[in-house]
Amino acid sequence: MKQKDLSIIIVVAFLSAIVSFLISNKLFVTAENRQQKVEVVDVIVADFNEPSKRYFNAESINPTQNSQLNSTNQTPFNASTQ
């Protein structure tokens, strides 16, 4: 292959890439495809409302406490030992 043949191949490939790019922009990327609808998100603020006293109070159960699964309670359904 001669130097002249190689340069012709490079020029033809470059021109075909430019033409295909321009044609694909006209065919596939229309003005309707560029517009997209998205949801509007509310603004995030650092202020929090006080939680409900019905669920968050001093008498509520603390789930972070360790529980004893191997207790030796002989009467588990007796309310006086719990």
C-alpha positions as CSV (number, residue, x, y, z in Angstrom):
1,M,0.0,0.0,0.0
2,K,1.4,3.3,-1.0
3,Q,1.5,6.5,1.1
4,K,-1.1,8.1,-1.3
5,D,-3.5,5.3,-0.8
6,L,-3.3,5.5,3.0
7,S,-3.9,9.2,3.0
8,I,-7.0,8.8,0.8
9,I,-8.4,6.1,3.2
10,I,-7.9,8.4,6.2
11,V,-9.6,11.4,4.5
12,V,-12.5,9.3,3.3
13,A,-13.0,7.8,6.8
14,F,-12.8,11.3,8.4
15,L,-15.3,12.7,5.9
16,S,-17.7,9.8,6.4
17,A,-17.5,10.2,10.2
18,I,-18.5,13.8,9.9
19,V,-21.3,13.1,7.5
20,S,-22.7,10.3,9.6
21,F,-22.5,12.5,12.7
22,L,-24.5,15.3,11.1
23,I,-27.1,12.9,9.7
24,S,-27.6,11.1,13.0
25,N,-28.1,14.4,14.8
26,K,-30.8,15.3,12.3
27,L,-32.5,11.9,12.5
28,F,-32.2,10.8,16.1
29,V,-31.8,13.9,18.2
30,T,-34.9,16.0,17.4
31,A,-36.2,19.0,19.4
32,E,-38.9,16.8,21.0
33,N,-36.3,14.3,22.2
34,R,-34.2,17.0,23.9
35,Q,-37.1,18.0,26.2
36,Q,-37.6,15.8,29.2
37,K,-40.0,16.2,32.1
38,V,-38.8,15.6,35.6
39,E,-40.4,15.7,39.1
40,V,-39.8,18.8,41.2
41,V,-38.3,17.9,44.6
42,D,-39.1,19.8,47.8
43,V,-36.3,21.7,49.4
44,I,-34.5,19.7,52.2
45,V,-34.3,21.6,55.5
46,A,-32.5,20.9,58.7
47,D,-35.5,21.6,60.9
48,F,-37.5,18.6,62.3
49,N,-40.8,18.5,64.0
50,E,-41.0,17.2,67.5
51,P,-42.0,13.4,67.3
52,S,-45.3,12.3,68.7
53,K,-45.4,11.8,72.5
54,R,-47.7,8.9,71.9
55,Y,-44.9,6.8,70.6
56,F,-41.7,8.5,71.9
57,N,-42.1,8.9,75.6
58,A,-40.2,7.8,78.8
59,E,-42.3,4.7,79.2
60,S,-41.8,3.3,75.8
61,I,-39.7,0.2,75.0
62,N,-36.1,0.8,74.3
63,P,-35.1,-1.5,71.5
64,T,-31.3,-1.0,72.1
65,Q,-31.4,-2.8,75.4
66,N,-29.9,-6.3,75.5
67,S,-32.4,-9.1,75.9
68,Q,-31.8,-12.3,77.7
69,L,-32.9,-15.3,75.6
70,N,-31.6,-17.9,78.0
71,S,-33.6,-16.9,81.0
72,T,-34.7,-19.6,83.4
73,N,-38.2,-18.4,84.0
74,Q,-40.2,-21.4,84.9
75,T,-43.6,-19.5,84.7
76,P,-43.2,-17.4,81.5
77,F,-47.0,-16.5,81.4
78,N,-47.2,-15.3,85.0
79,A,-47.6,-11.5,84.9
80,S,-46.2,-11.1,88.5
81,T,-42.7,-12.2,87.6
82,Q,-42.2,-10.0,84.5
